[in-house]
Amino acid sequence: MAQSEEMDLTERDIHEELAHLFDDQSGNIQKAARGLKVIAHPARLKILCVLSKGEYSVQALEKYTGLAQATLSQHLSVLKDRDVVNSRRDGNFSLYSVGNPQFIELFHLIKGMYCQP
């Protein structure tokens, strides 16, 4: 096969793959963009950092993140609405945890890229 024919084949494969990705996965691409956007906030990254270690109360999150309770509650609400975190009641306390373990993996990737060891 000539080099130009190989390029044409490769280009055609790329176009077909991209068409499949953009046409068939457009809803998933939008969902991914929304998910990344919701965690792309310094306060929410702090919250994920703490929650990557386990389940914590609002009071503990307030202590570890340094965020005021009102601010923390707003960010937890956004994270919960986007299914990034889960909450459960234990007596008078609301306990929060990461809703999907893949968010912890993503957080660790971000931490590895941008934070000093």
Backbone torsions as a table, in degrees:
resi	resn	phi	psi	omega
1	MET	NA	135.1	-179.5
2	ALA	-71.6	156.3	-177.6
3	GLN	-59.7	-40.4	-179.6
4	SER	-66.4	-34.2	176.9
5	GLU	-68.3	-37.5	176.4
6	GLU	-62.6	-44.0	178.8
7	MET	-62.2	-42.9	179.5
8	ASP	-60.6	-41.8	179.5
9	LEU	-64.7	-45.7	179.5
10	THR	-63.1	-45.9	178.1
11	GLU	-59.9	-42.7	179.2
12	ARG	-63.1	-42.8	178.1
13	ASP	-61.2	-42.7	179.5
14	ILE	-63.2	-45.9	179.7
15	HIS	-61.6	-42.3	179.0
16	GLU	-64.3	-43.0	179.8
17	GLU	-64.0	-43.6	179.7
18	LEU	-67.0	-39.9	177.8
19	ALA	-61.3	-43.2	178.2
20	HIS	-62.4	-46.0	-178.9
21	LEU	-62.3	-49.9	-175.0
22	PHE	-73.4	-34.9	-179.2
23	ASP	-79.5	-50.8	-173.5
24	ASP	-82.1	-21.2	-173.7
25	GLN	-114.3	12.6	-174.2
26	SER	-58.3	-37.8	177.1
27	GLY	-64.1	-40.0	178.9
28	ASN	-69.5	-35.7	177.5
29	ILE	-63.6	-43.1	177.6
30	GLN	-62.9	-42.7	179.4
31	LYS	-63.3	-41.9	178.3
32	ALA	-63.2	-42.7	-179.7
33	ALA	-63.1	-42.2	177.8
34	ARG	-64.2	-41.3	179.2
35	GLY	-64.0	-41.8	179.0
36	LEU	-69.1	-37.2	-179.7
37	LYS	-64.2	-39.5	-176.9
38	VAL	-68.2	-31.2	178.8
39	ILE	-91.5	-5.1	-178.4
40	ALA	-84.9	54.9	178.2
41	HIS	-140.9	133.4	-176.5
42	PRO	-53.6	-42.7	-179.0
43	ALA	-65.6	-40.0	-178.7
44	ARG	-70.6	-33.6	175.0
45	LEU	-65.7	-38.1	175.9
46	LYS	-61.5	-44.3	180.0
47	ILE	-61.6	-45.4	178.4
48	LEU	-62.5	-36.1	177.9
49	CYS	-58.4	-48.3	-179.9
50	VAL	-66.7	-47.3	-176.1
51	LEU	-69.2	-17.3	176.1
52	SER	-67.0	-15.4	179.2
53	LYS	-92.0	-14.9	179.8
54	GLY	150.0	-161.0	-177.0
55	GLU	-93.5	135.0	-177.1
56	TYR	-139.9	152.8	175.3
57	SER	-79.5	166.1	176.5
58	VAL	-59.8	-40.0	-179.0
59	GLN	-62.6	-42.8	178.3
60	ALA	-66.9	-41.9	178.3
61	LEU	-61.7	-39.6	178.3
62	GLU	-60.8	-45.5	-179.8
63	LYS	-63.8	-47.5	-174.3
64	TYR	-75.1	-33.5	-177.7
65	THR	-89.9	-23.5	-176.0
66	GLY	78.7	10.4	179.0
67	LEU	-88.1	141.7	174.9
68	ALA	-64.5	150.0	-175.0
69	GLN	-57.8	-40.9	-179.6
70	ALA	-62.2	-44.5	178.9
71	THR	-65.7	-44.9	179.6
72	LEU	-59.1	-44.8	-180.0
73	SER	-61.6	-40.2	178.1
74	GLN	-62.0	-45.5	-178.9
75	HIS	-68.7	-38.2	176.5
76	LEU	-63.0	-38.2	178.1
77	SER	-62.1	-44.1	178.3
78	VAL	-63.2	-46.2	-179.8
79	LEU	-63.3	-37.6	179.1
80	LYS	-69.3	-41.8	178.8
81	ASP	-60.7	-29.4	-179.0
82	ARG	-97.5	12.5	177.7
83	ASP	60.7	27.8	175.6
84	VAL	-83.4	-37.9	178.0
85	VAL	-123.8	156.2	173.8
86	ASN	-112.9	157.0	172.9
87	SER	-134.9	154.6	174.2
88	ARG	-148.1	153.9	179.8
89	ARG	-93.0	139.4	172.5
90	ASP	-136.4	93.4	-174.4
91	GLY	66.4	-122.1	179.8
92	ASN	-88.9	-0.4	-173.9
93	PHE	-106.9	143.2	168.9
94	SER	-99.1	125.8	179.3
95	LEU	-108.7	136.9	-177.1
96	TYR	-117.3	145.3	176.3
97	SER	-146.7	164.6	177.8
98	VAL	-71.7	131.2	-175.7
99	GLY	-75.8	-28.2	-177.8
100	ASN	-135.9	119.8	-177.6
101	PRO	-57.4	-21.3	178.7
102	GLN	-67.8	-24.3	174.9
103	PHE	-67.9	-32.5	176.1
104	ILE	-66.9	-42.9	177.0
105	GLU	-60.0	-44.6	178.8
106	LEU	-62.5	-43.0	178.0
107	PHE	-59.5	-43.4	-180.0
108	HIS	-65.1	-35.3	174.8
109	LEU	-63.5	-46.0	179.1
110	ILE	-61.9	-45.2	179.2
111	LYS	-59.9	-43.5	178.9
112	GLY	-63.9	-32.6	-178.9
113	MET	-78.7	-36.1	-168.0
114	TYR	-117.5	-10.6	-175.8
115	CYS	-113.8	143.9	177.4
116	GLN	-73.5	143.8	179.0
117	PRO	-66.9	NA	NA
